[in-house]
């Protein structure tokens, strides 16, 4: 059984959203962090991956107030 979290956080101005995503059919075998601009009604939601893709991320991520930076936590996968 795989446990997946489904959390997302808005930026201070509510224009951006940061979220965690796993999608094996797209090659995302573990959680990664994505950021997207909140679309206006009728617009498509587009987003981009901001984590490195090299390890599983925790959805402890925030937008820094008055900044264009985000902070998130990650750990490497060891097998």
Biopython code that builds the backbone (N, CA, C, O; Angstrom):
import numpy as np
from Bio.PDB.StructureBuilder import StructureBuilder

atoms = [
    (1, "UNK", "N", (0.841, -1.178, 0.000)),
    (1, "UNK", "CA", (0.000, 0.000, 0.000)),
    (1, "UNK", "C", (0.888, 1.244, 0.000)),
    (1, "UNK", "O", (1.883, 1.309, 0.721)),
    (2, "UNK", "N", (0.523, 2.204, -0.799)),
    (2, "UNK", "CA", (1.276, 3.456, -0.886)),
    (2, "UNK", "C", (0.434, 4.571, -0.290)),
    (2, "UNK", "O", (-0.735, 4.730, -0.641)),
    (3, "UNK", "N", (1.022, 5.334, 0.601)),
    (3, "UNK", "CA", (0.337, 6.490, 1.179)),
    (3, "UNK", "C", (0.800, 7.737, 0.467)),
    (3, "UNK", "O", (2.000, 8.001, 0.400)),
    (4, "UNK", "N", (-0.121, 8.503, -0.063)),
    (4, "UNK", "CA", (0.203, 9.758, -0.729)),
    (4, "UNK", "C", (-0.522, 10.898, -0.048)),
    (4, "UNK", "O", (-1.693, 10.783, 0.314)),
    (5, "UNK", "N", (0.180, 11.985, 0.119)),
    (5, "UNK", "CA", (-0.414, 13.188, 0.688)),
    (5, "UNK", "C", (-0.930, 14.055, -0.440)),
    (5, "UNK", "O", (-0.363, 14.079, -1.532)),
    (6, "UNK", "N", (-1.988, 14.751, -0.173)),
    (6, "UNK", "CA", (-2.536, 15.679, -1.173)),
    (6, "UNK", "C", (-2.719, 17.020, -0.486)),
    (6, "UNK", "O", (-3.797, 17.337, 0.017)),
    (7, "UNK", "N", (-1.662, 17.792, -0.473)),
    (7, "UNK", "CA", (-1.703, 19.104, 0.165)),
    (7, "UNK", "C", (-1.228, 20.140, -0.840)),
    (7, "UNK", "O", (-0.461, 19.841, -1.754)),
    (8, "UNK", "N", (-1.698, 21.351, -0.650)),
    (8, "UNK", "CA", (-1.264, 22.469, -1.484)),
    (8, "UNK", "C", (-1.338, 23.732, -0.642)),
    (8, "UNK", "O", (-2.139, 23.825, 0.288)),
    (9, "UNK", "N", (-0.501, 24.698, -0.973)),
    (9, "UNK", "CA", (-0.460, 25.957, -0.230)),
    (9, "UNK", "C", (-0.444, 27.123, -1.198)),
    (9, "UNK", "O", (0.221, 27.078, -2.234)),
    (10, "UNK", "N", (-1.184, 28.174, -0.852)),
    (10, "UNK", "CA", (-1.247, 29.377, -1.662)),
    (10, "UNK", "C", (-0.168, 30.364, -1.242)),
    (10, "UNK", "O", (0.259, 30.392, -0.088)),
    (11, "UNK", "N", (0.264, 31.175, -2.210)),
    (11, "UNK", "CA", (1.181, 32.266, -1.908)),
    (11, "UNK", "C", (0.424, 33.333, -1.112)),
    (11, "UNK", "O", (-0.804, 33.304, -1.029)),
    (12, "UNK", "N", (1.170, 34.271, -0.531)),
    (12, "UNK", "CA", (0.553, 35.307, 0.298)),
    (12, "UNK", "C", (-0.468, 36.149, -0.470)),
    (12, "UNK", "O", (-1.441, 36.634, 0.107)),
    (13, "UNK", "N", (-0.239, 36.321, -1.777)),
    (13, "UNK", "CA", (-1.173, 37.118, -2.582)),
    (13, "UNK", "C", (-2.239, 36.253, -3.270)),
    (13, "UNK", "O", (-3.056, 36.767, -4.034)),
    (14, "UNK", "N", (-2.231, 34.950, -3.000)),
    (14, "UNK", "CA", (-3.198, 33.987, -3.564)),
    (14, "UNK", "C", (-3.130, 33.865, -5.090)),
    (14, "UNK", "O", (-4.092, 33.424, -5.719)),
    (15, "UNK", "N", (-2.007, 34.249, -5.681)),
    (15, "UNK", "CA", (-1.856, 34.153, -7.133)),
    (15, "UNK", "C", (-1.145, 32.874, -7.561)),
    (15, "UNK", "O", (-1.222, 32.490, -8.728)),
    (16, "UNK", "N", (-0.457, 32.213, -6.642)),
    (16, "UNK", "CA", (0.325, 31.012, -6.930)),
    (16, "UNK", "C", (-0.043, 29.905, -5.959)),
    (16, "UNK", "O", (-0.510, 30.162, -4.850)),
    (17, "UNK", "N", (0.174, 28.669, -6.391)),
    (17, "UNK", "CA", (-0.071, 27.515, -5.530)),
    (17, "UNK", "C", (1.123, 26.574, -5.659)),
    (17, "UNK", "O", (1.668, 26.387, -6.747)),
    (18, "UNK", "N", (1.517, 25.991, -4.545)),
    (18, "UNK", "CA", (2.616, 25.028, -4.523)),
    (18, "UNK", "C", (2.042, 23.711, -4.033)),
    (18, "UNK", "O", (1.269, 23.688, -3.076)),
    (19, "UNK", "N", (2.417, 22.607, -4.687)),
    (19, "UNK", "CA", (1.818, 21.319, -4.340)),
    (19, "UNK", "C", (2.782, 20.179, -4.628)),
    (19, "UNK", "O", (3.785, 20.339, -5.324)),
    (20, "UNK", "N", (2.445, 19.031, -4.072)),
    (20, "UNK", "CA", (3.243, 17.820, -4.198)),
    (20, "UNK", "C", (2.510, 16.897, -5.175)),
    (20, "UNK", "O", (1.282, 16.817, -5.162)),
    (21, "UNK", "N", (3.278, 16.199, -6.024)),
    (21, "UNK", "CA", (2.645, 15.345, -7.019)),
    (21, "UNK", "C", (3.485, 14.101, -7.266)),
    (21, "UNK", "O", (4.710, 14.175, -7.359)),
    (22, "UNK", "N", (2.816, 12.958, -7.372)),
    (22, "UNK", "CA", (3.409, 11.699, -7.800)),
    (22, "UNK", "C", (2.577, 11.210, -8.985)),
    (22, "UNK", "O", (1.349, 11.172, -8.902)),
    (23, "UNK", "N", (3.223, 10.841, -10.069)),
    (23, "UNK", "CA", (2.486, 10.346, -11.231)),
    (23, "UNK", "C", (3.339, 9.327, -11.976)),
    (23, "UNK", "O", (4.067, 9.683, -12.902)),
    (24, "UNK", "N", (3.247, 8.030, -11.565)),
    (24, "UNK", "CA", (4.093, 7.005, -12.185)),
    (24, "UNK", "C", (3.979, 6.940, -13.714)),
    (24, "UNK", "O", (4.980, 6.688, -14.385)),
    (25, "UNK", "N", (2.801, 7.159, -14.272)),
    (25, "UNK", "CA", (2.668, 7.071, -15.739)),
    (25, "UNK", "C", (3.448, 8.165, -16.458)),
    (25, "UNK", "O", (3.749, 8.037, -17.645)),
    (26, "UNK", "N", (3.779, 9.249, -15.740)),
    (26, "UNK", "CA", (4.596, 10.324, -16.303)),
    (26, "UNK", "C", (6.053, 10.224, -15.860)),
    (26, "UNK", "O", (6.838, 11.139, -16.108)),
    (27, "UNK", "N", (6.423, 9.116, -15.204)),
    (27, "UNK", "CA", (7.791, 8.921, -14.759)),
    (27, "UNK", "C", (8.112, 9.516, -13.397)),
    (27, "UNK", "O", (9.268, 9.495, -12.973)),
    (28, "UNK", "N", (7.104, 10.050, -12.701)),
    (28, "UNK", "CA", (7.310, 10.593, -11.352)),
    (28, "UNK", "C", (6.990, 9.499, -10.337)),
    (28, "UNK", "O", (5.843, 9.336, -9.920)),
    (29, "UNK", "N", (8.015, 8.760, -9.950)),
    (29, "UNK", "CA", (7.814, 7.617, -9.067)),
    (29, "UNK", "C", (7.754, 8.012, -7.597)),
    (29, "UNK", "O", (7.347, 7.206, -6.760)),
    (30, "UNK", "N", (8.149, 9.226, -7.272)),
    (30, "UNK", "CA", (8.052, 9.693, -5.895)),
    (30, "UNK", "C", (7.651, 11.163, -5.895)),
    (30, "UNK", "O", (7.728, 11.844, -6.918)),
    (31, "UNK", "N", (7.226, 11.631, -4.742)),
    (31, "UNK", "CA", (6.686, 12.980, -4.616)),
    (31, "UNK", "C", (7.685, 14.051, -5.040)),
    (31, "UNK", "O", (8.851, 14.021, -4.645)),
    (32, "UNK", "N", (7.214, 14.993, -5.847)),
    (32, "UNK", "CA", (7.998, 16.142, -6.279)),
    (32, "UNK", "C", (7.167, 17.404, -6.053)),
    (32, "UNK", "O", (5.944, 17.337, -5.930)),
    (33, "UNK", "N", (7.830, 18.539, -6.001)),
    (33, "UNK", "CA", (7.171, 19.815, -5.725)),
    (33, "UNK", "C", (6.967, 20.590, -7.024)),
    (33, "UNK", "O", (7.877, 20.706, -7.846)),
    (34, "UNK", "N", (5.765, 21.113, -7.188)),
    (34, "UNK", "CA", (5.378, 21.880, -8.374)),
    (34, "UNK", "C", (4.788, 23.220, -7.948)),
    (34, "UNK", "O", (4.220, 23.350, -6.864)),
    (35, "UNK", "N", (4.934, 24.209, -8.821)),
    (35, "UNK", "CA", (4.353, 25.529, -8.593)),
    (35, "UNK", "C", (3.573, 25.915, -9.844)),
    (35, "UNK", "O", (4.017, 25.684, -10.968)),
    (36, "UNK", "N", (2.400, 26.509, -9.625)),
    (36, "UNK", "CA", (1.606, 26.983, -10.754)),
    (36, "UNK", "C", (0.876, 28.258, -10.397)),
    (36, "UNK", "O", (0.564, 28.512, -9.233)),
    (37, "UNK", "N", (0.610, 29.051, -11.410)),
    (37, "UNK", "CA", (-0.167, 30.270, -11.223)),
    (37, "UNK", "C", (-1.644, 29.875, -11.164)),
    (37, "UNK", "O", (-2.117, 29.106, -12.001)),
    (38, "UNK", "N", (-2.361, 30.395, -10.189)),
    (38, "UNK", "CA", (-3.785, 30.093, -10.052)),
    (38, "UNK", "C", (-4.494, 30.694, -11.271)),
    (38, "UNK", "O", (-4.416, 31.902, -11.497)),
    (39, "UNK", "N", (-5.181, 29.863, -12.053)),
    (39, "UNK", "CA", (-5.806, 30.378, -13.274)),
    (39, "UNK", "C", (-7.079, 31.168, -12.983)),
    (39, "UNK", "O", (-7.781, 30.935, -11.999)),
    (40, "UNK", "N", (-7.340, 32.094, -13.870)),
    (40, "UNK", "CA", (-8.620, 32.791, -13.817)),
    (40, "UNK", "C", (-9.651, 31.870, -14.454)),
    (40, "UNK", "O", (-9.289, 30.934, -15.166)),
    (41, "UNK", "N", (-10.904, 32.122, -14.210)),
    (41, "UNK", "CA", (-11.960, 31.269, -14.729)),
    (41, "UNK", "C", (-11.832, 31.136, -16.247)),
    (41, "UNK", "O", (-11.721, 32.131, -16.964)),
    (42, "UNK", "N", (-11.851, 29.895, -16.718)),
    (42, "UNK", "CA", (-11.738, 29.617, -18.143)),
    (42, "UNK", "C", (-10.318, 29.389, -18.628)),
    (42, "UNK", "O", (-10.126, 28.901, -19.742)),
    (43, "UNK", "N", (-9.319, 29.726, -17.827)),
    (43, "UNK", "CA", (-7.923, 29.499, -18.200)),
    (43, "UNK", "C", (-7.487, 28.097, -17.785)),
    (43, "UNK", "O", (-8.017, 27.529, -16.830)),
    (44, "UNK", "N", (-6.532, 27.556, -18.501)),
    (44, "UNK", "CA", (-5.961, 26.254, -18.144)),
    (44, "UNK", "C", (-4.976, 26.426, -16.997)),
    (44, "UNK", "O", (-4.319, 27.460, -16.881)),
    (45, "UNK", "N", (-4.878, 25.407, -16.153)),
    (45, "UNK", "CA", (-3.905, 25.418, -15.063)),
    (45, "UNK", "C", (-2.599, 24.848, -15.590)),
    (45, "UNK", "O", (-2.553, 23.694, -16.016)),
    (46, "UNK", "N", (-1.545, 25.641, -15.566)),
    (46, "UNK", "CA", (-0.225, 25.175, -15.969)),
    (46, "UNK", "C", (0.708, 25.282, -14.774)),
    (46, "UNK", "O", (0.539, 26.153, -13.921)),
    (47, "UNK", "N", (1.684, 24.401, -14.716)),
    (47, "UNK", "CA", (2.595, 24.361, -13.574)),
    (47, "UNK", "C", (3.933, 23.806, -14.014)),
    (47, "UNK", "O", (4.057, 23.236, -15.097)),
    (48, "UNK", "N", (4.955, 23.982, -13.146)),
    (48, "UNK", "CA", (6.271, 23.425, -13.444)),
    (48, "UNK", "C", (6.861, 22.813, -12.180)),
    (48, "UNK", "O", (6.563, 23.235, -11.062)),
    (49, "UNK", "N", (7.706, 21.804, -12.389)),
    (49, "UNK", "CA", (8.380, 21.155, -11.267)),
    (49, "UNK", "C", (9.508, 22.053, -10.795)),
    (49, "UNK", "O", (10.290, 22.550, -11.606)),
    (50, "UNK", "N", (9.598, 22.264, -9.490)),
    (50, "UNK", "CA", (10.661, 23.097, -8.935)),
    (50, "UNK", "C", (11.638, 22.293, -8.076)),
    (50, "UNK", "O", (12.714, 22.791, -7.747)),
    (51, "UNK", "N", (11.287, 21.072, -7.712)),
    (51, "UNK", "CA", (12.232, 20.212, -6.994)),
    (51, "UNK", "C", (13.166, 19.567, -8.024)),
    (51, "UNK", "O", (12.944, 19.676, -9.230)),
    (52, "UNK", "N", (14.197, 18.904, -7.542)),
    (52, "UNK", "CA", (15.229, 18.374, -8.440)),
    (52, "UNK", "C", (14.852, 17.057, -9.111)),
    (52, "UNK", "O", (15.425, 16.707, -10.143)),
    (53, "UNK", "N", (13.906, 16.329, -8.547)),
    (53, "UNK", "CA", (13.550, 15.022, -9.081)),
    (53, "UNK", "C", (14.471, 13.916, -8.619)),
    (53, "UNK", "O", (14.321, 12.770, -9.042)),
    (54, "UNK", "N", (15.428, 14.238, -7.751)),
    (54, "UNK", "CA", (16.429, 13.259, -7.317)),
    (54, "UNK", "C", (16.093, 12.577, -5.998)),
    (54, "UNK", "O", (16.804, 11.658, -5.592)),
    (55, "UNK", "N", (15.058, 12.987, -5.334)),
    (55, "UNK", "CA", (14.673, 12.375, -4.066)),
    (55, "UNK", "C", (13.223, 12.682, -3.768)),
    (55, "UNK", "O", (12.608, 13.534, -4.409)),
    (56, "UNK", "N", (12.690, 11.983, -2.793)),
    (56, "UNK", "CA", (11.306, 12.208, -2.401)),
    (56, "UNK", "C", (11.231, 13.502, -1.593)),
    (56, "UNK", "O", (12.086, 13.766, -0.748)),
    (57, "UNK", "N", (10.228, 14.284, -1.854)),
    (57, "UNK", "CA", (10.061, 15.545, -1.133)),
    (57, "UNK", "C", (8.943, 15.413, -0.105)),
    (57, "UNK", "O", (8.041, 14.588, -0.246)),
    (58, "UNK", "N", (9.021, 16.223, 0.903)),
    (58, "UNK", "CA", (7.954, 16.325, 1.895)),
    (58, "UNK", "C", (7.160, 17.576, 1.571)),
    (58, "UNK", "O", (7.736, 18.584, 1.160)),
    (59, "UNK", "N", (5.872, 17.528, 1.744)),
    (59, "UNK", "CA", (5.115, 18.739, 1.452)),
    (59, "UNK", "C", (5.142, 19.648, 2.661)),
    (59, "UNK", "O", (4.119, 19.974, 3.263)),
    (60, "UNK", "N", (6.313, 20.025, 2.974)),
    (60, "UNK", "CA", (6.554, 21.128, 3.903)),
    (60, "UNK", "C", (7.210, 22.158, 3.027)),
    (60, "UNK", "O", (8.435, 22.221, 2.920)),
    (61, "UNK", "N", (6.385, 22.965, 2.402)),
    (61, "UNK", "CA", (6.928, 23.976, 1.514)),
    (61, "UNK", "C", (6.142, 25.260, 1.695)),
    (61, "UNK", "O", (4.938, 25.245, 1.953)),
    (62, "UNK", "N", (6.839, 26.351, 1.554)),
    (62, "UNK", "CA", (6.201, 27.640, 1.784)),
    (62, "UNK", "C", (6.709, 28.654, 0.769)),
    (62, "UNK", "O", (7.803, 28.521, 0.219)),
    (63, "UNK", "N", (5.898, 29.652, 0.540)),
    (63, "UNK", "CA", (6.337, 30.832, -0.193)),
    (63, "UNK", "C", (6.877, 31.804, 0.846)),
    (63, "UNK", "O", (6.274, 31.978, 1.906)),
    (64, "UNK", "N", (7.991, 32.431, 0.557)),
    (64, "UNK", "CA", (8.513, 33.461, 1.455)),
    (64, "UNK", "C", (7.766, 34.761, 1.162)),
    (64, "UNK", "O", (7.610, 35.148, 0.004)),
    (65, "UNK", "N", (7.316, 35.417, 2.198)),
    (65, "UNK", "CA", (6.585, 36.670, 2.034)),
    (65, "UNK", "C", (7.509, 37.730, 1.440)),
    (65, "UNK", "O", (8.674, 37.843, 1.822)),
    (66, "UNK", "N", (6.970, 38.501, 0.503)),
    (66, "UNK", "CA", (7.707, 39.601, -0.143)),
    (66, "UNK", "C", (8.945, 39.084, -0.885)),
    (66, "UNK", "O", (9.961, 39.777, -0.948)),
    (67, "UNK", "N", (8.867, 37.890, -1.439)),
    (67, "UNK", "CA", (10.006, 37.305, -2.128)),
    (67, "UNK", "C", (9.511, 36.421, -3.259)),
    (67, "UNK", "O", (8.341, 36.039, -3.292)),
    (68, "UNK", "N", (10.395, 36.102, -4.175)),
    (68, "UNK", "CA", (10.073, 35.174, -5.253)),
    (68, "UNK", "C", (10.650, 33.795, -4.958)),
    (68, "UNK", "O", (10.844, 32.996, -5.874)),
    (69, "UNK", "N", (10.928, 33.508, -3.685)),
    (69, "UNK", "CA", (11.549, 32.248, -3.299)),
    (69, "UNK", "C", (10.556, 31.350, -2.578)),
    (69, "UNK", "O", (9.586, 31.809, -1.975)),
    (70, "UNK", "N", (10.835, 30.051, -2.663)),
    (70, "UNK", "CA", (10.083, 29.058, -1.900)),
    (70, "UNK", "C", (11.073, 28.243, -1.087)),
    (70, "UNK", "O", (12.271, 28.247, -1.367)),
    (71, "UNK", "N", (10.570, 27.546, -0.082)),
    (71, "UNK", "CA", (11.382, 26.648, 0.738)),
    (71, "UNK", "C", (10.642, 25.319, 0.793)),
    (71, "UNK", "O", (9.430, 25.289, 1.010)),
    (72, "UNK", "N", (11.373, 24.211, 0.596)),
    (72, "UNK", "CA", (10.775, 22.892, 0.738)),
    (72, "UNK", "C", (11.815, 21.930, 1.272)),
    (72, "UNK", "O", (13.014, 22.206, 1.217)),
    (73, "UNK", "N", (11.354, 20.790, 1.794)),
    (73, "UNK", "CA", (12.239, 19.778, 2.350)),
    (73, "UNK", "C", (12.277, 18.564, 1.423)),
    (73, "UNK", "O", (11.277, 18.225, 0.789)),
    (74, "UNK", "N", (13.431, 17.918, 1.351)),
    (74, "UNK", "CA", (13.599, 16.750, 0.515)),
    (74, "UNK", "C", (14.578, 15.791, 1.184)),
    (74, "UNK", "O", (15.378, 16.193, 2.029)),
    (75, "UNK", "N", (14.505, 14.533, 0.801)),
    (75, "UNK", "CA", (15.504, 13.560, 1.249)),
    (75, "UNK", "C", (15.780, 12.602, 0.108)),
    (75, "UNK", "O", (14.917, 12.372, -0.739)),
    (76, "UNK", "N", (16.965, 12.052, 0.085)),
    (76, "UNK", "CA", (17.352, 11.164, -1.010)),
    (76, "UNK", "C", (16.783, 9.776, -0.787)),
    (76, "UNK", "O", (16.481, 9.376, 0.337)),
    (77, "UNK", "N", (16.645, 9.058, -1.885)),
    (77, "UNK", "CA", (16.186, 7.677, -1.826)),
    (77, "UNK", "C", (17.417, 6.772, -1.834)),
    (77, "UNK", "O", (18.288, 6.904, -2.694)),
    (78, "UNK", "N", (17.479, 5.873, -0.893)),
    (78, "UNK", "CA", (18.588, 4.909, -0.855)),
    (78, "UNK", "C", (18.004, 3.518, -0.903)),
    (78, "UNK", "O", (17.048, 3.204, -0.195)),
    (79, "UNK", "N", (18.582, 2.701, -1.733)),
    (79, "UNK", "CA", (18.076, 1.331, -1.876)),
    (79, "UNK", "C", (19.185, 0.351, -1.672)),
    (79, "UNK", "O", (18.963, -0.857, -1.752)),
]
sb = StructureBuilder()
sb.init_structure("model")
sb.init_model(0)
sb.init_chain("A")
sb.init_seg("    ")
for serial, (resi, resn, name, xyz) in enumerate(atoms, 1):
    if name == "N":
        sb.init_residue(resn, " ", resi, " ")
    sb.init_atom(name, np.array(xyz, "f"), 0.0, 1.0, " ", f" {name:<3s}", serial, name[0])
structure = sb.get_structure()
